[in-house]
Amino acid sequence: MNTEPSLSVVVCAYTLDRWEDLQAAITSVQSQHRPPDDVVLVVDHCPELQRLAGRMLHGVLVLPNQQHKGLSGARNTGVEAAVGDVVAFLDDDATAHPSWTDRLLSDYRDPRVVGVGGLVVPWWETDRPAWFPPEFDWVVGCSYRGLPEQPAPIRNFIGANMSFRKDALRAAGGFRTDLGRVGTRPLGCEETELCLRITSRRPDAVLLYDPSAAVRHRVPAARATWSYFRARCYAEGLSKALVARYSNGSAALSSERAYLKSTIPRAFREALHPGRPAPARTALALALGVCATALGYAVGSVRARRLAVPAPAEPAYRAPVKGSPV
């Protein structure tokens, strides 16, 4: 009989500007039908936020990022401190559905499953722009049209809502600290690269996307603009070029090829269907998104050819981390 694994939840934060969002995220975790065994908050080089969180957030282990500045280093720090067999990650501006942990853990009853990710629903501060295609909701860190609608294996997860067996994270070496977001810089793909590394080590491993494990992710007004859309698509291309370089295999871009062959053509047809809102602007957004991402990938590929292909930039697991449980 399989026993349910223990669970840690790691939340990473870097700014006081999202303090109310962070409080809501922590509250949503602590209010789960199945509360996690521990909650770890990693503060990325913001001493003021660390002091405030240490005073105000009860039942949370508050730690400073002890690796390179950025989300990857903060996540690695959180994994070092986590006590659970499974480590789940929730963004500091996301809130989890009350059944989130139950849904995640139920999928780990299958021993082949080494990671579970879930649905990320956009929570727009303003109304969703009429031109913003749902196929590009990954631009704002959310699940996009084209992902499975039922539980299914997937290549990689969305970082706002993902979990892994801790031993798989350890074996893979954690998140690369030379990939991903630092502050507001809109780079990413550290989750993609980690997932590829996990499955390359264990070809039988299953990374399961389960949309019933849902969170809501705030989308601020600044991210509902054409300029952010263009910049984020370009940054995604840059990041994907590095992932392809590091992964050195066709699997690195398998999802992107399927997305371009199937999801995007269908989106164009639907955008131009009579009665759809803002059809011309939506079609323009689809074209801009594809072109900006492709340009970023081309530029990133040229840069990546000049790079060696090192192991993950910094070991994720070293000495135990001392923190301040409050």
PyMOL commands that set and color helices and strands:
alter all, ss='L'
color gray80, all
select helices_A, chain A and resi 16-30+47-56+71-81+100-107+134-140+166-172+190-201+221-223+226-247+250-271+279-305
alter helices_A, ss='H'
color red, helices_A
select strands_A, chain A and resi 7-13+38-43+61-64+86-91+94-96+113-124+152-153+161-165+206-219+324-325
alter strands_A, ss='S'
color yellow, strands_A
deselect
rebuild
show_as cartoon
